[in-house]
């Protein structure tokens, strides 16, 4: 299945991309995608907590993904 990952804030800076397209096998969850994103970030996201959204709806627990889903990991808001 193919999913899209939207990259915001620290995720965007760590991956140097606004968006990723990933091909995943069946049964993959948002947790699996988060693990892949963190791996690609080369430790730049260690210790950063995310809110997770699937198709623009926030979720509290990992969710199994379907072909065409859009996943976003939103770090805490920062300001100064």
GROMACS elastic network, one bead per residue, 0.5 to 0.9 nm:
[ bonds ]
;  ai    aj funct       b0    kb
    1    22     6  0.81703   500
    1    23     6  0.55495   500
    1    24     6  0.52469   500
    1    25     6  0.61117   500
    1    26     6  0.68077   500
    1    65     6  0.86981   500
    1    66     6  0.68926   500
    1    68     6  0.73003   500
    2    21     6  0.68964   500
    2    22     6  0.56311   500
    2    24     6  0.62466   500
    2    25     6  0.87779   500
    2    66     6  0.81152   500
    2    67     6  0.52621   500
    2    68     6  0.57132   500
    2    69     6  0.76581   500
    3    20     6  0.83247   500
    3    21     6  0.58424   500
    3    22     6  0.54073   500
    3    23     6  0.65759   500
    3    24     6  0.75989   500
    3    65     6  0.81461   500
    3    66     6  0.77297   500
    3    67     6  0.60864   500
    3    68     6  0.50452   500
    3    69     6  0.51072   500
    3    70     6  0.58559   500
    3    71     6  0.74104   500
    4    19     6  0.69011   500
    4    20     6  0.56888   500
    4    22     6  0.63326   500
    4    68     6  0.71686   500
    4    69     6  0.64710   500
    4    71     6  0.61336   500
    4    72     6  0.83969   500
    5    18     6  0.85190   500
    5    19     6  0.55298   500
    5    21     6  0.63203   500
    5    22     6  0.76138   500
    5    33     6  0.84546   500
    5    37     6  0.89167   500
    5    69     6  0.86491   500
    5    70     6  0.58359   500
    5    72     6  0.55870   500
    5    73     6  0.79354   500
    6    11     6  0.89122   500
    6    12     6  0.84560   500
    6    17     6  0.87964   500
    6    18     6  0.61881   500
    6    20     6  0.66493   500
    6    21     6  0.89943   500
    6    70     6  0.71821   500
    6    71     6  0.62049   500
    6    73     6  0.72097   500
    6    74     6  0.89783   500
    7    10     6  0.81626   500
    7    11     6  0.53846   500
    7    13     6  0.85328   500
    7    15     6  0.80507   500
    7    16     6  0.88796   500
    7    17     6  0.67339   500
    7    19     6  0.54122   500
    7    20     6  0.76508   500
    7    71     6  0.89673   500
    7    72     6  0.64387   500
    7    73     6  0.67717   500
    7    74     6  0.78003   500
    8    11     6  0.54280   500
    8    12     6  0.50012   500
    8    13     6  0.80173   500
    8    17     6  0.89588   500
    8    18     6  0.68974   500
    8    19     6  0.87515   500
    8    72     6  0.77254   500
    8    73     6  0.71283   500
    8    74     6  0.61378   500
    8    75     6  0.75201   500
    9    12     6  0.53608   500
    9    13     6  0.64471   500
    9    14     6  0.87480   500
    9    74     6  0.74265   500
    9    75     6  0.68135   500
    9    76     6  0.88354   500
    9    77     6  0.84194   500
    9    78     6  0.89656   500
   10    13     6  0.50343   500
   10    14     6  0.59705   500
   10    15     6  0.85100   500
   10    44     6  0.85504   500
   10    45     6  0.74544   500
   10    48     6  0.85368   500
   10    74     6  0.84847   500
   10    75     6  0.67004   500
   11    14     6  0.51271   500
   11    15     6  0.60810   500
   11    16     6  0.80068   500
   11    17     6  0.83114   500
   11    18     6  0.85824   500
   11    37     6  0.82271   500
   11    38     6  0.87421   500
   11    41     6  0.78844   500
   11    44     6  0.86552   500
   11    45     6  0.72263   500
   11    73     6  0.74939   500
   11    74     6  0.78614   500
   11    75     6  0.75170   500
   12    15     6  0.53457   500
   12    16     6  0.53313   500
   12    17     6  0.53342   500
   12    18     6  0.56300   500
   12    19     6  0.80592   500
   13    16     6  0.50049   500
   13    17     6  0.73182   500
   13    18     6  0.87812   500
   13    44     6  0.89642   500
   14    17     6  0.82053   500
   14    40     6  0.84931   500
   14    41     6  0.53714   500
   14    42     6  0.80830   500
   14    43     6  0.87901   500
   14    44     6  0.58441   500
   14    45     6  0.70018   500
   15    18     6  0.82140   500
   15    37     6  0.80809   500
   15    40     6  0.69396   500
   15    41     6  0.55618   500
   15    42     6  0.88232   500
   15    44     6  0.87911   500
   17    20     6  0.71775   500
   22    33     6  0.87308   500
   24    27     6  0.85899   500
   24    28     6  0.67701   500
   24    33     6  0.88424   500
   24    67     6  0.88013   500
   25    28     6  0.63565   500
   26    64     6  0.88162   500
   26    65     6  0.81524   500
   26    66     6  0.80537   500
   26    67     6  0.89397   500
   27    64     6  0.60618   500
   27    65     6  0.70021   500
   27    66     6  0.83575   500
   28    31     6  0.80597   500
   28    32     6  0.60615   500
   28    33     6  0.76669   500
   28    63     6  0.84218   500
   28    64     6  0.57370   500
   28    65     6  0.60329   500
   28    66     6  0.84844   500
   29    32     6  0.51832   500
   29    33     6  0.65700   500
   29    34     6  0.87376   500
   29    62     6  0.60979   500
   29    63     6  0.52037   500
   29    65     6  0.53909   500
   29    66     6  0.89786   500
   30    33     6  0.50379   500
   30    34     6  0.61131   500
   30    35     6  0.86119   500
   30    52     6  0.78405   500
   30    53     6  0.88937   500
   30    54     6  0.82116   500
   30    61     6  0.86387   500
   30    62     6  0.52708   500
   30    63     6  0.55575   500
   30    64     6  0.65788   500
   30    65     6  0.68012   500
   30    71     6  0.74280   500
   31    35     6  0.61822   500
   31    36     6  0.86907   500
   31    61     6  0.87800   500
   31    62     6  0.56091   500
   31    63     6  0.77018   500
   31    64     6  0.88533   500
   32    35     6  0.51439   500
   32    36     6  0.64030   500
   32    37     6  0.88018   500
   32    62     6  0.87454   500
   33    36     6  0.50367   500
   33    37     6  0.61954   500
   33    38     6  0.86105   500
   33    71     6  0.84057   500
   34    37     6  0.50748   500
   34    38     6  0.61452   500
   34    39     6  0.85236   500
   34    52     6  0.89366   500
   34    73     6  0.77385   500
   35    38     6  0.51875   500
   35    39     6  0.61274   500
   35    40     6  0.87056   500
   36    39     6  0.50224   500
   36    40     6  0.62095   500
   36    41     6  0.86133   500
   37    40     6  0.51726   500
   37    41     6  0.62183   500
   37    45     6  0.88068   500
   38    41     6  0.50205   500
   38    42     6  0.68670   500
   38    43     6  0.67709   500
   38    44     6  0.77760   500
   38    45     6  0.60800   500
   38    46     6  0.73902   500
   39    42     6  0.56721   500
   39    43     6  0.70757   500
   39    45     6  0.88916   500
   40    43     6  0.82238   500
   41    44     6  0.54142   500
   41    45     6  0.63272   500
   41    46     6  0.87562   500
   42    45     6  0.76697   500
   42    46     6  0.86426   500
   43    46     6  0.51363   500
   43    47     6  0.88700   500
   44    47     6  0.87524   500
   44    48     6  0.86876   500
   45    48     6  0.53403   500
   45    49     6  0.84135   500
   46    49     6  0.85459   500
   48    75     6  0.69020   500
   48    76     6  0.82543   500
   49    73     6  0.89906   500
   49    74     6  0.84101   500
   49    75     6  0.60687   500
   49    76     6  0.71707   500
   50    73     6  0.55295   500
   50    74     6  0.51840   500
   50    76     6  0.67884   500
   51    58     6  0.71210   500
   51    59     6  0.77330   500
   51    60     6  0.79358   500
   51    72     6  0.81327   500
   51    73     6  0.57181   500
   51    74     6  0.50160   500
   51    75     6  0.63158   500
   51    76     6  0.77062   500
   52    57     6  0.83037   500
   52    58     6  0.57317   500
   52    59     6  0.58778   500
   52    60     6  0.73664   500
   52    61     6  0.87177   500
   52    62     6  0.85583   500
   52    71     6  0.72137   500
   52    72     6  0.57943   500
   52    74     6  0.62652   500
   52    75     6  0.88569   500
   53    56     6  0.54236   500
   53    59     6  0.56596   500
   53    60     6  0.87654   500
   53    70     6  0.80706   500
   53    71     6  0.57076   500
   53    72     6  0.51311   500
   53    73     6  0.65532   500
   53    74     6  0.78455   500
   54    57     6  0.53613   500
   54    58     6  0.64672   500
   54    59     6  0.70402   500
   54    63     6  0.83903   500
   54    65     6  0.84362   500
   54    69     6  0.67502   500
   54    70     6  0.56283   500
   54    72     6  0.65475   500
   55    58     6  0.84328   500
   55    69     6  0.61034   500
   55    71     6  0.63498   500
   55    72     6  0.81391   500
   56    70     6  0.75330   500
   56    71     6  0.77262   500
   56    72     6  0.76432   500
   58    72     6  0.89704   500
   59    62     6  0.74192   500
   59    63     6  0.78311   500
   60    63     6  0.88141   500
   65    68     6  0.85989   500
   65    69     6  0.65345   500
   65    70     6  0.89953   500
   65    71     6  0.89321   500
   66    69     6  0.57282   500
   74    77     6  0.83968   500
   75    78     6  0.86404   500
